Amino acid sequence: MQSAHPPQRGQSGFTLIELLSVIGVAGVLTAAAIPRLTALAGEARFASLQVAQGALSSVAASAHGQFMVDGDDTQHFEDIPVAMVNGYPAASQALTEAAGLAQGYTVYPTDGGAIIIVPKGLADTGAAARCQLIYTQSPAPQTPPTVALGADASAATCG
């Protein structure tokens, strides 16, 4: 008489030891990758500050050129009015908008004709003081503004 149950084959699947080994290897790889990914974020923020520095310098030079041609105390960049001080753009939110920085950066005005620009991801954090760009408007006629990275800005401090 035949049995109603078919003969059993060897069980397939992974043993508990094999599963734990794979999970352990994945954990070690993840632990090794996290610091590198964090470093990449800092490098990207620092590079974006350098790009922002170039954008602000470009807008300042362009605005100065327009000012030299027409002498207007307000220059327009794609319908964004930018006030001028000593023939160069004033330190203002409008300047950052004209440079295309309004979306990704937070702008902090300071006393004394300067603005501090910080990547939005770092705004209102302790890292903001170490990862910033400073635009200081022209202090006198024929003296260009300064556009400089903060003294502590680096890929490591922007991470």
C-alpha positions in Angstrom: 0.0 0.0 0.0 1.2 3.5 -0.9 1.6 6.1 1.7 -0.5 9.3 1.4 2.5 11.4 2.2 5.1 12.0 -0.5 8.7 11.2 0.6 10.4 14.2 2.2 13.3 15.8 0.5 16.1 17.6 2.4 15.0 20.9 3.8 16.2 24.0 2.0 17.0 27.4 3.5 19.7 28.9 5.6 20.9 27.9 9.0 20.8 30.3 11.9 24.6 30.6 11.8 24.6 31.5 8.1 22.0 34.2 8.7 23.9 35.7 11.7 27.1 35.7 9.7 25.6 37.6 6.8 24.0 40.1 9.3 27.3 40.5 11.0 29.2 41.2 7.8 26.5 43.7 6.7 26.8 45.5 10.1 30.6 45.8 9.8 30.3 47.2 6.2 27.7 49.7 7.4 29.8 50.8 10.3 32.7 51.4 8.0 30.6 53.3 5.5 28.9 55.8 7.8 31.9 57.9 8.6 32.8 58.2 4.9 29.2 59.2 4.0 29.3 61.9 6.7 32.6 63.2 5.3 31.1 63.3 1.9 28.3 65.5 3.2 30.8 67.9 4.7 32.7 68.0 1.4 29.5 68.7 -0.5 28.5 71.6 1.8 32.0 73.1 1.6 32.0 72.9 -2.1 28.6 74.5 -2.3 29.9 77.4 -0.2 32.8 77.8 -2.7 30.2 77.9 -5.5 28.1 80.5 -3.6 31.3 82.6 -3.1 31.8 82.6 -6.9 28.2 83.4 -7.5 28.2 86.4 -5.2 31.5 87.6 -6.6 30.1 87.4 -10.1 26.9 89.3 -9.3 29.0 92.0 -7.5 31.2 92.4 -10.5 28.3 92.4 -12.9 26.4 94.9 -10.8 29.4 97.2 -10.6 29.8 97.1 -14.3 26.2 98.1 -14.8 26.6 100.8 -12.2 29.6 102.2 -14.1 27.5 102.4 -17.2 24.2 103.8 -15.9 25.0 105.1 -12.4 21.7 103.8 -11.0 21.7 103.2 -7.2 19.5 100.1 -7.9 20.5 97.4 -10.4 18.1 94.7 -11.5 18.9 91.0 -12.0 16.0 89.1 -13.5 13.5 91.5 -11.9 15.3 91.4 -8.6 16.2 95.0 -7.5 19.6 95.1 -5.8 20.5 98.3 -3.9 24.0 99.6 -4.5 26.5 101.0 -1.9 29.6 102.7 -3.2 29.0 101.3 -6.7 28.7 97.7 -5.5 25.7 95.6 -4.2 24.6 96.2 -0.6 24.8 93.2 1.8 21.1 92.1 1.5 18.8 89.3 1.0 18.1 90.7 -2.5 21.8 90.1 -3.4 21.6 86.4 -2.4 18.4 86.1 -4.5 20.1 87.7 -7.5 23.0 85.2 -7.1 20.5 82.3 -7.0 21.3 81.4 -3.4 17.9 82.0 -1.8 16.8 78.3 -2.0 19.7 76.5 -0.4 21.0 79.0 2.1 20.0 80.9 5.2 21.1 84.6 5.3 21.9 86.4 8.5 22.3 90.1 8.4 24.9 91.7 10.7 25.6 95.1 11.9 28.1 96.9 9.8 27.1 96.1 6.3 27.7 92.3 6.1 25.7 89.2 5.6 26.5 85.7 6.7 25.4 82.9 4.5 25.0 79.3 5.8 23.8 76.1 4.1 20.2 75.5 5.1 21.0 72.1 6.6 23.3 73.8 9.2 21.2 76.9 9.9 20.6 77.4 13.6 23.0 74.7 14.6 26.4 75.0 16.3 28.1 74.0 13.0 26.7 77.2 11.3 29.4 79.2 13.0 32.1 77.0 11.4 30.6 76.6 7.9 29.7 80.0 6.5 30.4 82.6 3.8 30.6 86.3 4.6 29.8 89.1 2.2 30.9 92.5 3.4 29.7 95.4 1.3 32.0 98.0 -0.2 33.3 100.3 2.6 34.2 103.2 0.3 34.1 104.2 -3.4 36.4 102.3 -5.7 36.8 99.6 -3.0 35.2 96.3 -3.9 33.2 94.2 -1.4 34.8 91.1 0.2 33.4 87.7 -0.3 35.2 85.3 2.0 34.7 81.9 3.5 34.5 81.9 7.3 37.8 81.5 9.1 37.0 78.0 10.2 35.2 76.8 7.0 36.5 73.5 5.7 35.1 70.2 4.5 35.6 68.9 8.1 33.8 71.7 9.8 30.9 71.6 7.3 30.2 68.0 8.0 
